[in-house]
Amino acid sequence: MEIIQPETPKRLKRSIVDKMLAGVCGGLAKYFEIDPTLVRLAFAFAAIFAGTGILIYLVMWVIVPKENL
């Protein structure tokens, strides 16, 4: 009889491998399983046209923990 272990829930963490500044975009890309370039473009678009991208990035930099290796 095989015991099945429950999966650990996915957690949003800042990437320490795929990062340019703080790893926020790399962490979001890993969490949603998409290309980090798309997330970076979305933040750049939000920063330029909506004015909220920089604020959101800074808040996530402070709140989201760094991933462990």
C-alpha positions as CSV (number, residue, x, y, z in Angstrom):
1,M,0.0,0.0,0.0
2,E,1.4,3.3,-1.1
3,I,1.0,6.5,1.0
4,I,0.3,9.6,-1.0
5,Q,1.7,12.8,0.4
6,P,-0.3,15.9,-0.1
7,E,1.2,18.5,-2.4
8,T,2.7,21.6,-0.7
9,P,0.8,24.7,-1.8
10,K,2.4,27.0,-4.4
11,R,3.9,30.1,-2.7
12,L,4.8,33.4,-4.3
13,K,8.5,34.1,-3.7
14,R,11.0,36.5,-5.2
15,S,13.5,34.7,-7.4
16,I,17.1,34.7,-6.5
17,V,18.2,33.2,-9.8
18,D,16.0,34.9,-12.4
19,K,16.2,38.5,-11.3
20,M,17.2,41.9,-12.6
21,L,16.5,44.1,-9.5
22,A,14.8,42.3,-6.7
23,G,13.4,39.2,-8.3
24,V,9.8,40.2,-8.2
25,C,9.1,39.6,-11.9
26,G,11.1,36.4,-11.9
27,G,9.1,35.1,-8.9
28,L,5.8,36.1,-10.5
29,A,6.7,34.4,-13.7
30,K,7.7,31.2,-11.9
31,Y,4.4,31.3,-9.9
32,F,2.2,31.7,-13.0
33,E,4.5,29.5,-15.1
34,I,5.0,32.2,-17.8
35,D,8.0,33.9,-19.4
36,P,9.6,36.5,-17.1
37,T,10.0,38.9,-20.0
38,L,6.2,39.1,-20.2
39,V,5.9,40.0,-16.5
40,R,8.7,42.6,-16.9
41,L,6.9,44.2,-19.9
42,A,3.7,44.3,-17.9
43,F,5.4,46.1,-15.1
44,A,7.1,48.5,-17.5
45,F,3.7,49.2,-19.2
46,A,2.1,49.8,-15.9
47,A,4.9,52.1,-14.8
48,I,4.8,54.2,-18.0
49,F,1.1,54.3,-18.8
50,A,-0.8,53.7,-15.5
51,G,1.8,55.1,-13.1
52,T,1.3,52.2,-10.7
53,G,4.0,49.7,-11.8
54,I,6.8,51.2,-9.7
55,L,4.7,51.4,-6.6
56,I,3.4,47.8,-7.0
57,Y,7.0,46.6,-7.6
58,L,8.3,48.4,-4.5
59,V,5.5,47.0,-2.3
60,M,6.0,43.5,-3.6
61,W,9.8,43.9,-3.0
62,V,9.1,44.6,0.7
63,I,6.3,42.1,1.2
64,V,7.1,39.0,-0.9
65,P,9.8,36.8,0.7
66,K,12.9,35.6,-1.1
67,E,13.0,32.0,-2.2
68,N,15.4,29.6,-0.5
69,L,17.9,27.4,-2.2
